[in-house]
Amino acid sequence: MSFPEPRLVRAELVAATELTPRVRGLCLQTLGPDPLEWLPGQYVEVGAAGADKRMPFSVANTLDSNRPGYFELAVARGSGGGALDQLAVGEVLEVFGPKGRFVRRENDARPHVFVGTGTGLAPLRAMLQALLTEGLAAPVLVLFGARTEPEILWRSELESIAAREPLLRYEPTLSQAQNGWAGRQGRVQDHLAELVSALPEACVYVCGVGEMVSDCVTRLTDELGFPKDRVVTEGH
């Protein structure tokens, strides 16, 4: 697999949305004749022009041939001291990337399982978009964990995709469910045995906080017997 060479580019914020009360969605467009390219799952480092430090964020979408250089980020409020919390449309950032090797296996026609918590869903969303562009040929499971219902990232989008794609199963779970929630409860780890064991040939992609990732790997490999080379991870 060939990875794009990381490089420094400038990008303009073209839109911003409130994905959840804690997460802001930033939509950026690279400037200049050579638009940024990446593999789904990779990340970029973002900072103000001339800043000494840039913060890493996974790209939350796949490449779009109709919008070269357009990419999205899911930024938790307070990240890097809150430097991007008040970023206004029209402002320009410096972006270095892409970086990372948390990407889908090349030409992998097996079922896919995406397990994420918080903004760890961002690179998984990019991978899912790429799969949808190719056309789903095998079952796909998206297992996402949040604390409360308002913190479910891209909920309506994923529900809509699952409604029209019979091969896609979307399962959110809440660790601090409140009254009225009728869905799954508990951590994502608690549901692996039931959901993932139904796809024994799958390749599993896990992204989120380090403790969750480590626990998922242990449960998948030691308890469910998944080969380690079919469990791909990235910790935040």
C-alpha positions, 0 to 999 in steps of 0.5 A: 500500500502506498501512503501519501507523503506528508506535507505542509499546506494551508486550509481555510475553514469553510463551515463549522457545525455543532456535532454534539455539545462537546464536539465541533465539526470543522469543514476545511478546504486546502488552498493552493494548486495541490489539494491535500490527499489522504487514505481513510483513517489517517490524521493531520496536524492542525495549528494556527499559521506560524504556531509552534505546536500543531494538534493531531485530528483524524480526518473524518471523511474520505476523498471526494473527487468533486471537492478536491482538498475538502476535509472534515474534523471532529474537534472536542471542545478544549482540545489543545487548550481550546485553540480551535473552539472559536475558530471562525469561518474564513480563517486559515490554518496550517495543516501538516499531513497526512500521517498514520497507518490506521487504514483499511487493509488493501482489497479486503472483501471480508466483513468489517467491524468498526468499534469507536468511542467519542471522536474515535469515530472520525477515522472510522466514518472516513473508512465507512464512507470509502466502503459505501463509495465502493459498494458494500459487498459484505456485512459491516457493523458500526459499534459506537460508544458515548456517555449520553444520548446527546453525545452520539456523533453523526447519529442521524447520518448513520441511522439513515445509512443503516436504513438504506443499506441492508448489509450495514448494522449500526449499534450505539451504546451509552455508558451513562444512559438516561431515562427514555433511552431504549438502546444498548447500555454499557461500554462497547467492550460489553457488546463485543461477544454478542455482536462481533462473534457473529462475524468471525471472518471480519477485520475489526478496526478499533479507535478511541481512548487507550484503555478502551482500545486495549480492553477491546483487543484483549477481549477480541483476541483472548476471549473471542479468538480473533487473530491479532492481524485482523484487529487494527487499532489506534488509541487517542 
